Each structure stands twice: as C-alpha cells, then as structure tokens.
Amino acid sequence: MGELRKFKDLEIDWNMTPEDAVALYLEWGNTGYAGYECRVKGKCDYSNYFVVYSWDEKPKVFLIRRNSDGTEELATLDLPKDLEKGFLKKTSGFKGVYEPTKEIKDWLKKELYN
C-alpha cells in the first residue's frame, strides 16, 4: 500500500465530492456551489480528492486531480474487504462514483500519513 504515501504532501480536499467537483470545474464553476468559496479562475486551479468508483465488480478508490481542463487519476486502490463490504451495504450495491465514507477516509488518511 506504500503507493499512496508518495502523495502525503499533496493538498487533499477531503470535503470534495464527485458532484461538487463536476459543478465547480465543469458546469457552474464560479458560483460558489455547495458552499465552496473558491473560484475557478483558470486551468491552474485544481483539486485533489478521492472517489469510490463502483461500476466494476469490486469498488476501487481513486485519487483524482481535476481542473477545468480534465481529470487525472493519480492512484488507484483496492478497498480492504471490511471497508468494501460496508461501502456496498451503504450504497445498496448501486453502481456509481461516490464520495468515500467516513471509514474509507479514515483508512486513506492512515495510509497517507502513517
């Protein structure tokens, strides 16, 4: 799991959701959507955040960098079995791209910073 530690100095927006990222960078960029005070001024503005992608057989966590020009996947992680089970229960197994649960965020912070 050491792959994630190389991003320990990266500024992560732990409150960014997939919906907020799309709204902020692609749709309504400068409206202060969902309480975000930041304004996207150009392609130099970006956010780093995590999402859980559950379109495949097993959900995966992606570390994403997004700006108004596109998305870059910085890292892809498999969820530990206990977190996978809890996530699937919470989402009722529906496919999609989700904000990580509190438990997943706690695990990610441990993997990043410990």
C-alpha positions in Angstrom: 0.0 0.0 0.0 3.1 2.2 0.0 1.9 3.7 -3.3 -0.3 6.2 -1.5 2.5 7.5 0.8 4.2 9.3 -2.1 1.2 11.7 -2.1 1.5 12.6 1.6 2.5 16.2 0.8 -0.3 16.7 -1.7 -3.1 19.0 -0.5 -6.2 16.8 -0.4 -9.7 18.3 -0.4 -11.4 15.8 2.0 -14.7 17.6 1.6 -14.8 17.5 -2.2 -17.5 15.1 -3.6 -17.7 13.9 -7.2 -20.8 16.1 -7.7 -19.1 19.2 -6.2 -16.0 18.7 -8.5 -18.2 18.5 -11.6 -20.2 21.5 -10.6 -17.1 23.5 -9.6 -14.9 22.7 -12.6 -17.2 21.8 -15.4 -20.7 23.2 -15.0 -21.2 26.2 -12.7 -17.5 26.8 -12.0 -17.7 30.3 -10.5 -21.0 30.2 -8.5 -19.6 29.1 -5.1 -21.6 25.9 -5.5 -22.4 23.9 -2.3 -20.7 26.5 -0.1 -17.3 26.3 -1.8 -15.8 29.8 -1.6 -13.1 29.0 -4.1 -13.5 30.3 -7.6 -12.1 28.6 -10.6 -10.1 31.3 -12.5 -8.3 29.1 -15.0 -6.6 25.8 -15.7 -4.0 26.5 -12.9 -6.8 26.0 -10.3 -7.2 22.3 -9.4 -8.4 20.0 -6.6 -7.1 16.7 -5.4 -9.7 14.4 -3.9 -10.7 10.8 -3.5 -13.7 9.0 -5.0 -15.0 5.4 -4.8 -15.7 4.0 -8.2 -18.2 1.1 -8.1 -19.0 0.5 -11.8 -16.8 -2.6 -11.8 -17.3 -5.9 -10.0 -15.3 -4.6 -7.0 -15.3 -0.9 -5.9 -12.0 0.9 -6.1 -10.7 4.2 -4.7 -9.2 6.7 -7.0 -7.1 9.7 -6.1 -8.1 12.4 -8.6 -6.7 15.7 -9.7 -9.3 17.8 -11.5 -9.1 21.1 -13.2 -11.4 22.8 -15.8 -9.4 21.0 -18.5 -9.9 17.5 -17.3 -9.2 14.7 -14.8 -6.0 12.9 -13.9 -6.1 9.6 -11.9 -3.1 9.8 -9.6 -3.6 6.5 -7.8 -6.0 3.5 -7.8 -6.5 1.4 -4.7 -8.4 -1.7 -3.8 -10.6 -1.4 -0.7 -9.9 -3.7 2.2 -12.6 -6.4 2.4 -14.2 -4.9 5.6 -14.5 -1.5 4.0 -15.7 -2.9 0.7 -18.5 -4.8 2.5 -19.5 -1.7 4.5 -19.4 0.5 1.4 -21.6 -1.9 -0.7 -24.1 -2.1 2.2 -24.3 1.7 2.5 -24.8 2.1 -1.3 -27.1 -0.9 -1.6 -24.7 -2.2 -4.3 -25.7 0.6 -6.7 -23.1 1.4 -9.4 -21.7 4.9 -9.5 -19.0 7.2 -8.4 -19.3 8.2 -4.7 -17.7 10.3 -2.0 -15.7 8.0 0.3 -17.4 7.1 3.5 -16.0 8.3 6.8 -14.5 4.9 7.4 -12.8 4.9 4.0 -11.5 8.5 4.6 -10.1 7.4 7.9 -8.3 4.4 6.2 -7.0 6.7 3.5 -5.6 9.2 6.0 -3.9 6.4 7.9 -2.4 5.1 4.6 -1.2 8.6 3.6 0.2 10.0 6.8 1.3 7.0 9.0 
